[in-house]
Amino acid sequence: MHETRNTSFLSKGQRCAAWMNYPADDDGPHPAVVLVHGFGATHDMRLDQYEQAFTNAGMVVLSFDFRHIGASEGTPRQLISIPRQLADIDAALTFLASDPRVDPTRIALWGTSMGATHVLLAAADHPELAAAVVQCPVMNTMNAAFSSGLGAVAKLIGPITSDLIRAAFRLPRRYVPIVDEPGRTALVTVPGAKDGWYGMVPPGASFDNRVTASTGFELVKLNASRRAASIQAPLLVCISDHETLTDPRIAARTAQRAPRGTALHYPADHFEVYHPPLVDGIIRDQVTFLTRHLRPRALTEAGRD
């Protein structure tokens, strides 16, 4: 069993709800991993399986909700801004490095889905990181934005324009769904995506399926894969070969461009990586990669026996 502590940290003066998970064996200092979730997702949505696996391997794990999302502060609600969220990751890294049970020289980032965009951008700006891992990565949100087709993108022009105007005049924001069925107005309308998103929500939890519409404008011009060559840390890219939200070849090229990149391929679509029968094997591969580069005490001592 590992120890979990509800906590929080400040990002630009606002509180980010956070969860610290400590190995049960001793007081450290331990290597550590920051978990970065996907688009509009919260801590409740299946992060516990990664927390458990990584802490069992001897790592401290910090997970959190971005500002404006889930249990964290911030208004308007459901505002998704890449610069704001990158600031939250910077604050999370600072908070984690200040923990006396953490070795600040052995910290990694882990990101899933659009969290891969955040991890790539943050890792390019944090050469001190010891490792980075991404899975089912959405690295080029411009490519992902058009995965639902030009017609779906065209439906968003009106709401995006309206929300940009409302934001400029500090009026109540215009929202659109994050995900919906094909033919509906939402940021993601790929077949199967709605079931996939809601399949991440455990019983008793909730998912606020909306976002400020102007987020769509930000997404169509973002391509984090361009920063791959600037990432100095070892980078593991877990690629879903049957990806439904983006072109998996982008992830493969990103791993090739990263100076210390490694690609692993899985017969999965975007959401199958979170569920049996694939999830346990994917997590084992990630634990192997992280223990190789972070050297948890449990691994070091096992090597001495």
C-alpha positions as CSV (number, residue, x, y, z in Angstrom):
1,M,0.0,0.0,0.0
2,H,1.1,3.5,-0.7
3,E,0.3,6.8,1.1
4,T,-1.9,9.3,-0.6
5,R,-2.3,12.9,0.6
6,N,-4.7,15.5,-0.7
7,T,-2.9,18.8,-1.0
8,S,-2.7,21.8,-3.3
9,F,-0.3,24.3,-4.7
10,L,-0.6,27.8,-6.1
11,S,-0.3,28.7,-9.8
12,K,-0.4,32.4,-10.6
13,G,-2.1,32.9,-7.2
14,Q,-4.8,30.3,-7.7
15,R,-5.1,26.9,-6.0
16,C,-4.6,23.7,-8.0
17,A,-6.0,20.7,-6.3
18,A,-3.4,18.0,-6.0
19,W,-2.8,14.5,-4.9
20,M,0.6,13.3,-3.5
21,N,1.3,9.6,-3.6
22,Y,4.3,8.3,-1.6
23,P,6.0,4.9,-1.6
24,A,5.3,3.0,1.7
25,D,8.9,1.8,2.3
26,D,10.7,4.8,3.7
27,D,11.0,8.6,3.8
28,G,13.2,9.0,0.7
29,P,14.4,11.0,-1.0
30,H,12.6,9.4,-3.9
31,P,12.5,10.1,-7.6
32,A,9.1,11.5,-8.7
33,V,6.7,11.8,-11.6
34,V,4.1,14.5,-12.4
35,L,1.0,13.2,-14.1
36,V,-0.5,15.4,-16.8
37,H,-4.0,14.4,-17.9
38,G,-5.7,14.9,-21.2
39,F,-8.1,17.5,-22.6
40,G,-10.8,18.5,-20.1
41,A,-10.0,15.4,-17.9
42,T,-9.7,15.4,-14.1
43,H,-7.9,13.4,-11.5
44,D,-10.9,11.1,-11.1
45,M,-10.5,9.8,-14.6
46,R,-8.4,6.7,-14.3
47,L,-5.1,8.3,-13.0
48,D,-5.2,6.0,-10.0
49,Q,-3.9,3.0,-11.9
50,Y,-0.7,5.0,-12.8
51,E,-0.3,6.4,-9.3
52,Q,-0.4,2.9,-7.8
53,A,2.0,1.4,-10.3
54,F,4.6,4.2,-10.1
55,T,4.5,4.4,-6.4
56,N,4.8,0.7,-6.0
57,A,8.0,1.0,-8.1
58,G,9.4,3.4,-5.6
59,M,8.5,6.8,-7.0
60,V,6.5,9.7,-5.6
61,V,3.7,10.7,-7.9
62,L,2.0,14.1,-8.1
63,S,-1.3,14.4,-9.9
64,F,-3.4,17.5,-10.1
65,D,-6.3,19.3,-11.8
66,F,-5.5,22.2,-14.0
67,R,-6.9,25.6,-13.0
68,H,-10.5,26.1,-14.1
69,I,-11.0,22.3,-14.2
70,G,-12.3,19.8,-11.7
71,A,-11.4,20.5,-8.0
72,S,-9.1,23.4,-8.8
73,E,-9.9,27.1,-8.6
74,G,-10.4,29.4,-11.5
75,T,-13.1,31.2,-13.3
76,P,-14.6,31.0,-15.9
77,R,-15.0,27.3,-15.4
78,Q,-13.8,24.9,-18.1
79,L,-11.4,27.4,-19.6
80,I,-8.6,25.5,-21.3
81,S,-5.6,27.6,-22.1
82,I,-2.3,26.0,-23.1
83,P,-0.2,28.9,-21.6
84,R,-2.1,28.8,-18.4
85,Q,-1.8,25.0,-18.1
86,L,1.9,25.1,-18.8
87,A,2.2,27.6,-16.0
88,D,0.4,25.0,-13.8
89,I,2.9,22.4,-14.8
90,D,5.8,24.7,-13.9
91,A,4.1,25.3,-10.5
92,A,3.6,21.6,-10.0
93,L,7.3,20.9,-10.7
94,T,8.4,23.6,-8.3
95,F,6.0,22.2,-5.6
96,L,7.2,18.7,-6.1
97,A,10.9,19.6,-6.0
98,S,10.4,21.4,-2.7
99,D,9.1,18.2,-1.0
100,P,11.8,16.8,1.4
101,R,10.8,13.3,0.4
102,V,11.6,14.0,-3.3
103,D,15.0,14.0,-5.0
104,P,14.8,17.2,-7.3
105,T,17.4,15.8,-9.6
106,R,15.2,12.8,-10.5
107,I,11.8,14.2,-11.6
108,A,9.9,13.1,-14.7
109,L,6.8,14.2,-16.6
110,W,4.1,11.8,-17.8
111,G,1.3,12.8,-20.1
112,T,-1.6,11.2,-21.7
113,S,-3.6,12.2,-24.8
114,M,-3.4,16.0,-25.1
115,G,-1.3,15.9,-22.0
116,A,1.5,14.8,-24.4
117,T,1.4,18.3,-25.9
118,H,1.9,19.8,-22.5
119,V,4.7,17.3,-21.7
120,L,6.6,18.0,-24.9
121,L,6.4,21.8,-24.5
122,A,7.3,21.6,-20.8
123,A,10.2,19.1,-21.3
124,A,11.7,21.3,-24.1
125,D,11.8,24.2,-21.5
126,H,13.0,22.1,-18.6
127,P,16.3,20.5,-19.5
128,E,16.8,19.4,-15.8
129,L,14.0,16.8,-16.2
130,A,15.3,13.2,-15.8
131,A,12.7,11.6,-18.1
132,A,9.4,12.1,-19.9
133,V,6.7,9.6,-21.0
134,V,3.6,10.1,-23.2
135,Q,0.9,7.7,-24.2
136,C,-1.8,7.8,-26.9
137,P,-0.2,11.2,-27.6
138,V,-2.0,14.1,-29.2
139,M,1.1,16.2,-30.1
140,N,-0.2,18.2,-33.0
141,T,-3.6,19.6,-32.0
142,M,-3.9,21.2,-35.4
143,N,-4.0,17.8,-36.9
144,A,-6.3,16.5,-34.2
145,A,-8.7,19.4,-34.7
146,F,-9.4,18.3,-38.3
147,S,-9.8,14.6,-37.4
148,S,-13.6,15.1,-37.3
149,G,-13.6,16.7,-40.8
150,L,-13.9,20.1,-42.3
151,G,-17.7,20.2,-41.8
152,A,-17.2,19.7,-38.0
153,V,-14.6,22.5,-37.9
154,A,-16.9,24.9,-39.8
155,K,-19.6,24.4,-37.2
156,L,-17.3,25.8,-34.6
157,I,-16.5,29.1,-36.3
158,G,-19.6,30.8,-35.0
159,P,-19.2,29.7,-31.3
160,I,-15.4,30.4,-31.4
161,T,-16.0,34.0,-32.7
162,S,-18.7,34.6,-30.2
163,D,-16.6,33.5,-27.3
164,L,-13.6,35.5,-28.4
165,I,-15.8,38.6,-28.5
166,R,-17.3,37.8,-25.1
167,A,-13.9,37.3,-23.6
168,A,-12.7,40.6,-24.9
169,F,-15.6,42.4,-23.3
170,R,-15.5,40.3,-20.1
171,L,-19.0,38.9,-20.8
172,P,-20.3,35.4,-19.8
173,R,-18.5,32.9,-21.9
174,R,-19.8,30.8,-24.8
175,Y,-19.4,27.1,-24.3
176,V,-19.3,24.1,-26.7
177,P,-19.2,20.4,-25.8
178,I,-15.8,18.8,-25.6
179,V,-17.0,15.6,-27.3
180,D,-20.2,14.4,-29.0
181,E,-21.5,12.1,-31.6
182,P,-20.6,12.6,-35.3
183,G,-22.6,15.3,-36.9
184,R,-23.1,17.3,-33.7
185,T,-21.3,20.5,-32.7
186,A,-18.4,19.8,-30.4
187,L,-14.6,20.0,-30.5
188,V,-14.3,16.2,-31.0
189,T,-16.9,14.3,-33.0
190,V,-14.9,11.3,-34.1
191,P,-16.9,8.0,-34.1
192,G,-16.5,6.3,-30.7
193,A,-14.9,9.3,-29.0
194,K,-17.9,10.2,-26.8
195,D,-18.1,6.6,-25.5
196,G,-14.3,6.7,-25.0
197,W,-14.4,9.9,-23.0
198,Y,-17.3,8.8,-20.8
199,G,-15.7,5.4,-20.4
200,M,-12.9,7.1,-18.4
201,V,-15.4,8.3,-15.8
202,P,-15.7,5.9,-12.8
203,P,-19.0,5.4,-10.9
204,G,-19.8,8.3,-8.6
205,A,-17.6,10.8,-10.5
206,S,-18.7,13.4,-13.0
207,F,-17.3,14.9,-16.3
208,D,-18.1,18.5,-17.3
209,N,-18.4,18.0,-21.0
210,R,-17.9,21.6,-22.1
211,V,-15.2,24.1,-22.8
212,T,-15.0,27.8,-23.6
213,A,-15.4,27.8,-27.3
214,S,-12.4,30.0,-28.1
215,T,-10.2,27.0,-27.0
216,G,-10.8,25.7,-30.5
217,F,-9.0,28.7,-32.0
218,E,-5.9,27.9,-29.9
219,L,-5.9,24.3,-30.8
220,V,-5.9,24.7,-34.6
221,K,-2.6,26.5,-34.5
222,L,-0.6,24.4,-32.1
223,N,2.0,21.7,-33.0
224,A,4.1,20.7,-30.0
225,S,5.9,18.0,-32.0
226,R,8.0,20.7,-33.5
227,R,9.8,21.0,-30.1
228,A,11.0,17.4,-30.1
229,A,14.6,18.2,-31.0
230,S,14.9,20.5,-28.0
231,I,14.0,17.8,-25.5
232,Q,17.1,16.7,-23.7
233,A,15.6,14.2,-21.3
234,P,15.0,10.5,-22.3
235,L,11.5,10.4,-23.9
236,L,9.3,7.4,-24.2
237,V,6.4,7.7,-26.8
238,C,3.8,5.0,-26.4
239,I,2.0,5.0,-29.7
240,S,-1.5,3.7,-30.4
241,D,-1.3,2.2,-33.9
242,H,-5.0,2.4,-34.4
243,E,-5.3,6.0,-33.2
244,T,-8.7,7.6,-33.8
245,L,-8.0,11.2,-32.7
246,T,-4.8,12.0,-34.6
247,D,-2.3,10.5,-37.0
248,P,0.0,8.0,-35.2
249,R,2.8,8.8,-37.6
250,I,3.2,12.1,-35.9
251,A,4.1,10.4,-32.7
252,A,6.5,8.1,-34.4
253,R,8.3,11.0,-36.1
254,T,8.4,12.9,-32.8
255,A,10.2,10.0,-31.1
256,Q,12.7,9.9,-34.0
257,R,13.4,13.6,-33.7
258,A,13.9,13.6,-30.0
259,P,17.6,13.2,-29.3
260,R,16.9,10.4,-26.7
261,G,13.5,9.3,-28.0
262,T,12.1,5.8,-27.8
263,A,8.9,4.6,-29.5
264,L,6.8,1.6,-28.4
265,H,3.8,0.6,-30.5
266,Y,0.5,-1.0,-29.3
267,P,-2.5,-2.4,-31.2
268,A,-4.9,0.2,-29.6
269,D,-7.1,3.0,-30.5
270,H,-7.0,6.2,-28.5
271,F,-9.0,4.9,-25.5
272,E,-8.1,1.2,-25.4
273,V,-4.8,2.0,-23.7
274,Y,-6.7,2.8,-20.4
275,H,-8.5,-0.5,-20.2
276,P,-7.7,-4.3,-20.1
277,P,-6.3,-6.2,-21.7
278,L,-3.7,-3.6,-22.8
279,V,-3.3,-1.3,-19.9
280,D,-1.3,-3.5,-17.6
281,G,1.4,-4.2,-20.2
282,I,1.6,-0.6,-21.2
283,I,2.1,0.5,-17.6
284,R,4.8,-2.2,-17.1
285,D,6.7,-0.8,-20.1
286,Q,6.4,2.7,-18.6
287,V,7.6,1.5,-15.2
288,T,10.6,-0.2,-16.8
289,F,11.5,3.0,-18.6
290,L,11.1,5.2,-15.6
291,T,13.0,3.0,-13.2
292,R,15.8,2.8,-15.7
293,H,16.2,6.6,-15.8
294,L,15.0,7.6,-12.3
295,R,16.7,4.7,-10.4
296,P,14.2,4.3,-7.5
297,R,15.8,3.0,-4.3
298,A,13.8,-0.2,-4.5
299,L,15.4,-1.0,-7.8
300,T,18.9,0.0,-6.7
301,E,18.6,-2.2,-3.6
302,A,17.2,-5.1,-5.6
303,G,20.3,-4.9,-7.9
304,R,22.5,-5.2,-4.9
305,D,20.9,-8.4,-3.6
